[in-house]
Amino acid sequence: MNINNVKFLVGDAERLSMFSDNTFDGVISFSTLRYVPNPQKAINEIFRVIKKGKSAVVDFPNKRSPWFNYLKPLLTGETHIHDNQYSTSECKMFLKNAVFRDVKAKRILYTPKSTPSYLLGVMKVVDFIGERMSVINEFAAIIMCRGIK
């Protein structure tokens, strides 16, 4: 992939009216749709602006994860006042409602940016193992969803 062909654009996720239908070869949305008032409207817009046969990948915080409501405020003192969390089935439904096909979801654990660098190797192993254990995976922090137009 030629990095010179990548553009980062800013717009209102619920109204991408500055873009025509079928404009993009794909959309990646990371840590964005969790803050919009109407994520379904935003995903409908994503569907509209990507080309047929191309993919969209979006993420949401897992509402079953203890990280956002309990651990993050305790460990970092930070909270997101407008943060919305969803279940895996809700995330998949957003894409299916927009008529994406072949919708898949994967829950991933999350190593916070506040993790000391000397622990990053250990956390990588914990994430790798934990994501494969259904009991732990159910409470993973992030839900990644992919759908094809």
Buried (B, 14 or more C-beta within 10 A) or exposed (E): EEEEEEEEEEEEBBEBEEBEEEEBEBBEBEEBBBBBEEBBBBBBBBBBBBEEEEBBBBBBBBBBBEBBBEEBEEEEEEEBEEEBBBBBEBBBBBBBEBEBEEBEBBBBBBBEEEEEEEEEEEBEEBBEEBBEEEEBBEBBBBBBBBBBB
